[in-house]
Amino acid sequence: MRHSKVWAASLLVSALLAAACVSGTNTGGGNANGGAGAARRAKGPNDPVKIGFSMDTLKEERWQRDKELVEKHARERGVEVLIDVANGDDRVQLNQAENMLTRGVDVLIVAPHNGEVAASIVEAAHRQGVPVISYDRLIRNSDVDLYISSQVVKIGEMQADYLLRRAPRGNYVIVQGSATDNNARLLHEGHMNVLKPAIDRGDIRVVANQPAREWLADEALKIVENALTRANNDIVAVVASNDGTARGAIQALANQGLAGKVFVSGQDADLASMREILQGRQTMTVYKPIEPLARSAVEAAIKLARGETVETNGAVNNGRKDVPAVLHDLVAVDKDNILQTVVKDGYHKLERICEGLPADKCPRADSAAMPGANKEQ
């Protein structure tokens, strides 16, 4: 049974452009057998709303920001939010989600550790008539109600394209994200969309292409160390899927005196990676503004709880259905546009980025008005 109504023509996943709507009115549940679950009465405009936010981890800086911003926007909207963090444990995440349901949440926002396993969270929620929003990472093979994220394949394309335009020939290393994370698969799809033609032409050769367990920097370090050994240090670019794996790659390069001589991508605009970029050791990162992501998740949760329409701008297939999606913009950030992007948005303060760096590595605040904040580079 569907748990949302989409008022638009069917959307092709590759387009991600058509507008649609999803409603939480009288959300009915579905179970593994496709039967109807409990129906929950929509909240009235003056009824209190309780949101549950089930998070995989707080290890990365960006997830700490997600937590803080979801809490902030919930306070601003006068709704209660319960937050639990599973620390990378699927069983713990399921138990925490079930506990939130027992405590009477009206909507669940889930950033899954494992997008396949988290389908059981959707089933548990729908049995109680509670809609589920898949946050940043897609919950696979489930009847999840809404997906709020960035255009993940596009992130991978931006990473690979940025490096390929600067290193059109030579040996490449691809450090994928965690094998348990559907986003890592989508990122790699984006990488290969860009790199495969160059591979087929013989312009570049991929000497290593492996997932980094749990997105760990230490795992990325090992992948790049082994690749450097196999290629006799002849590497021109490392397509690292996020900033943590980028810093692991940079450490492996530094151990061979190659940091700053090899192009390295990233994602998330972590503070530590902003410093690496200014020092020339990391080439770029893909900045996903977290504030609009968190805000739209809270707003969508409130609307689903009250049976109101949520405007969407795409759909992403999760293996079971085309999930209505709210997909946010992306920005490629390098040393030339840090001021116009992460600093201007207040994501990082310039003094924090420049802390401990030589003065000549730090951009001047009065150059913030200069061009360079293009969303894609």
C-alpha positions in Angstrom: 0.0 0.0 0.0 1.4 3.4 -0.9 1.9 5.9 2.0 2.0 9.0 -0.1 0.2 10.5 -3.0 2.2 12.0 -5.8 0.4 14.6 -7.9 2.6 14.7 -11.0 3.5 12.6 -14.0 6.0 9.8 -13.4 9.5 11.1 -13.1 12.6 9.7 -14.7 15.4 9.3 -12.1 18.0 10.7 -14.4 15.9 13.9 -14.9 15.4 14.8 -11.2 13.7 18.0 -12.4 10.0 17.6 -12.5 8.0 18.9 -9.6 5.7 16.6 -7.5 4.0 16.6 -4.2 3.7 14.1 -1.4 1.0 14.1 1.3 1.0 12.6 4.7 -2.8 12.6 5.0 -4.0 9.6 7.0 -0.7 7.7 6.3 -1.5 4.0 6.2 1.2 1.4 6.9 2.4 -1.4 4.8 4.1 -4.6 5.9 6.5 -7.0 4.3 3.6 -8.8 2.7 2.2 -5.6 1.3 -0.9 -5.5 3.6 -2.3 -2.4 5.1 -1.1 -1.3 8.5 -2.5 1.0 11.1 -3.8 4.4 10.0 -2.9 7.4 12.0 -5.1 10.5 12.3 -3.4 13.6 10.9 -2.4 16.2 13.4 -4.4 19.4 13.6 -2.8 22.8 13.1 -2.6 23.4 16.8 -1.7 19.8 17.9 1.8 19.2 19.1 4.1 17.3 16.7 6.8 14.9 17.8 9.6 14.0 15.4 12.1 11.2 15.8 15.5 11.5 14.2 17.4 8.2 13.9 21.1 8.9 13.1 23.8 6.5 12.0 26.8 8.4 13.5 28.2 11.6 14.8 31.8 10.7 14.1 32.0 13.0 11.1 31.8 16.8 11.6 29.0 17.2 9.1 26.7 14.8 11.0 27.2 16.9 14.2 25.9 19.8 12.1 22.9 17.9 10.9 22.0 17.1 14.5 22.4 20.7 15.7 20.5 22.2 12.8 17.6 19.7 13.1 17.3 20.5 16.8 17.5 24.3 16.0 14.8 24.2 13.4 12.5 22.0 15.5 12.8 24.5 18.4 12.0 27.4 16.0 8.9 25.6 14.8 7.9 24.7 18.3 8.0 20.9 17.8 9.6 18.2 19.9 12.4 16.2 18.4 13.9 12.9 19.8 17.4 12.1 18.5 19.2 8.8 18.8 22.6 7.8 17.4 23.4 4.2 16.5 27.1 4.5 16.2 27.2 2.4 13.1 25.2 -0.5 14.5 22.2 -1.7 12.5 20.6 -3.6 15.4 21.0 -0.6 17.7 19.5 1.7 15.0 16.4 -0.5 14.6 16.0 -0.8 18.4 16.3 3.0 18.8 13.7 3.6 16.0 11.3 1.1 17.6 11.8 2.9 20.9 10.9 6.2 19.3 7.8 4.7 17.9 6.9 3.5 21.4 7.4 7.0 22.6 4.8 8.2 20.2 6.7 10.1 17.4 4.5 11.3 14.6 7.2 11.0 11.9 10.6 9.3 11.7 13.5 10.9 10.0 16.2 8.3 9.3 19.8 8.7 8.3 20.5 5.0 7.9 23.8 3.2 8.6 22.8 0.5 6.1 20.3 1.5 3.5 19.1 -2.1 2.9 18.8 -3.1 6.6 16.9 0.1 7.4 13.9 -1.1 5.3 12.8 -2.9 8.5 12.6 0.5 10.2 10.2 1.7 7.5 8.1 -1.5 8.0 8.0 -1.0 11.7 6.9 2.6 11.4 4.3 1.9 8.8 2.7 -0.7 11.0 1.9 2.1 13.4 0.9 4.6 10.6 4.1 6.7 11.0 5.6 8.1 7.8 9.4 7.9 7.3 11.7 10.4 5.7 15.0 9.0 4.4 17.6 11.6 5.2 20.7 12.1 3.0 21.1 8.4 2.5 18.4 6.5 0.6 16.6 3.6 2.4 16.6 0.8 -0.2 13.8 -1.6 -1.2 11.2 -0.1 1.0 8.0 2.0 0.9 9.7 5.0 2.4 7.6 8.1 2.1 10.1 10.8 1.2 13.8 11.2 0.4 15.6 14.5 1.4 19.2 14.7 0.1 21.5 16.2 -2.5 21.9 14.8 -6.0 24.3 12.1 -5.0 25.2 10.9 -8.4 25.9 14.5 -9.3 28.4 14.8 -6.4 30.4 11.9 -7.8 30.3 13.4 -11.3 31.5 16.8 -9.9 34.4 15.1 -8.1 35.6 13.2 -11.1 35.0 16.0 -13.6 37.0 18.5 -11.5 40.0 16.2 -11.3 39.8 14.9 -14.9 39.9 18.5 -16.2 43.1 19.1 -14.3 44.6 15.6 -14.9 43.3 14.4 -18.2 45.9 11.6 -18.4 47.7 9.3 -16.0 47.0 6.8 -13.2 44.0 7.3 -11.0 42.9 5.9 -7.6 39.2 5.8 -6.6 38.5 5.5 -2.9 34.8 4.7 -2.6 32.7 5.2 0.5 31.4 2.5 2.8 30.0 -0.6 1.1 27.0 -0.5 3.4 26.0 3.0 2.3 23.8 3.3 -0.8 25.2 6.8 -1.2 28.7 5.3 -1.8 27.2 3.3 -4.7 25.6 6.4 -6.2 28.8 8.4 -5.8 30.7 5.7 -7.6 28.1 5.7 -10.4 28.8 9.4 -10.8 32.6 8.8 -10.8 32.3 6.3 -13.6 29.8 8.3 -15.6 32.7 10.8 -16.1 35.8 8.6 -16.0 34.7 5.7 -18.2 35.1 7.5 -21.5 38.6 8.5 -20.5 39.4 5.0 -19.4 38.0 3.5 -22.6 40.2 5.9 -24.6 43.3 4.9 -22.6 43.8 8.4 -21.3 43.6 7.3 -17.7 44.2 4.0 -15.9 42.5 3.2 -12.6 45.1 1.4 -10.5 42.8 1.0 -7.5 39.1 1.2 -7.0 37.9 0.1 -3.6 35.4 0.9 -0.9 36.8 2.4 2.4 35.1 0.5 5.2 32.8 2.7 7.2 34.2 5.7 5.4 37.3 5.5 7.6 40.4 7.6 6.8 42.7 4.8 7.9 41.0 2.5 5.3 41.6 5.1 2.6 45.2 5.5 3.7 45.7 1.7 3.2 44.0 1.8 -0.2 46.2 4.6 -1.5 49.4 3.2 0.1 48.9 0.0 -1.7 48.1 1.8 -5.0 51.2 3.9 -4.7 53.3 0.7 -4.2 51.7 -1.0 -7.3 52.1 2.1 -9.4 55.6 3.0 -8.2 54.2 6.3 -6.9 53.0 7.3 -10.4 49.6 8.6 -9.4 48.1 11.8 -10.8 44.7 11.9 -9.0 42.8 10.3 -6.1 39.0 10.5 -6.4 38.2 10.4 -2.7 34.4 10.1 -2.0 34.4 12.4 1.1 36.7 14.6 3.2 37.6 11.9 5.7 38.8 9.5 3.0 40.5 12.4 1.3 42.5 13.1 4.4 43.5 9.4 4.6 44.6 9.6 1.0 46.6 12.8 1.7 48.4 11.1 4.6 49.4 8.2 2.3 50.7 10.7 -0.3 52.5 12.8 2.4 54.4 9.7 3.5 55.8 9.5 0.0 56.4 13.2 -0.4 53.5 13.6 -2.8 51.0 15.6 -0.9 50.1 18.7 -3.0 51.5 17.0 -6.1 48.5 14.7 -6.7 44.9 16.0 -7.2 42.5 14.9 -4.4 38.7 15.3 -4.3 36.4 15.3 -1.3 32.9 16.0 0.0 31.3 17.7 3.0 33.5 20.8 3.4 34.9 19.7 6.8 36.9 22.2 8.7 40.1 20.1 8.5 39.7 19.7 4.8 39.3 23.5 4.3 42.7 23.8 5.8 44.1 21.0 3.6 42.7 22.9 0.5 44.3 26.2 1.5 47.6 24.4 2.0 47.3 22.8 -1.5 47.1 19.2 -0.2 43.5 18.6 -1.1 42.2 20.0 -4.4 38.5 20.4 -3.9 35.5 19.3 -1.9 31.8 19.2 -2.7 29.9 21.5 -0.3 26.3 20.4 0.5 24.8 23.2 2.5 23.4 21.4 5.6 21.1 24.2 6.8 18.6 23.9 4.0 18.8 20.1 4.2 17.9 20.1 7.9 15.3 22.8 7.6 13.5 21.0 4.8 13.5 17.7 6.7 11.9 19.4 9.7 9.3 21.2 7.6 8.5 18.1 5.6 8.1 16.1 8.9 5.7 18.6 10.2 3.7 18.6 7.0 3.5 14.8 6.9 2.4 14.7 10.5 -0.4 17.2 9.7 -1.5 15.6 6.4 -0.3 18.5 4.4 1.4 18.5 1.0 5.2 18.4 0.7 6.5 19.9 -2.5 9.2 17.7 -4.2 11.5 18.3 -7.1 12.4 14.8 -8.2 12.1 11.1 -7.6 14.8 8.5 -6.9 14.2 4.8 -7.4 15.1 2.7 -4.3 14.6 -0.7 -5.9 11.0 -0.9 -4.9 9.5 2.4 -6.1 10.3 5.9 -7.2 10.5 7.7 -3.9 9.4 11.4 -4.0 12.4 13.5 -3.3 13.6 16.9 -2.2 17.0 17.3 -3.7 19.3 20.3 -2.8 22.0 22.2 -4.6 25.7 21.4 -4.6 28.8 23.6 -4.7 32.3 22.7 -5.8 34.7 24.4 -3.3 38.4 25.0 -3.9 40.9 27.6 -2.6 39.6 30.2 -4.9 36.0 30.3 -3.6 36.1 29.4 0.1 35.2 32.9 1.1 32.2 33.1 -1.3 30.8 29.7 -0.2 31.4 28.1 3.2 32.5 31.4 4.8 29.8 33.5 3.3 27.2 30.9 4.4 28.5 30.9 7.9 29.3 27.2 7.6 32.9 27.9 8.8 34.4 31.1 10.2 37.5 32.3 8.4 39.5 32.6 11.6 38.7 29.0 12.4 39.8 27.8 8.9 43.0 29.9 9.1 43.9 28.9 12.6 47.5 27.8 12.7 48.1 28.4 9.0 50.8 30.7 7.6 49.4 34.2 6.7 50.1 33.7 3.0 47.9 30.6 2.9 44.8 32.4 4.3 42.6 34.4 1.9 41.8 38.0 2.8 38.2 38.6 4.0 38.0 41.7 1.8 38.2 39.5 -1.3 34.9 37.8 -0.5 33.1 39.9 -3.1 35.3 38.5 -5.8 33.7 36.1 -8.3 34.1 32.3 -7.8 31.1 31.0 -6.0 29.7 29.0 -9.0 27.6 26.0 -7.9 29.5 23.7 -10.3 33.1 24.0 -11.4 
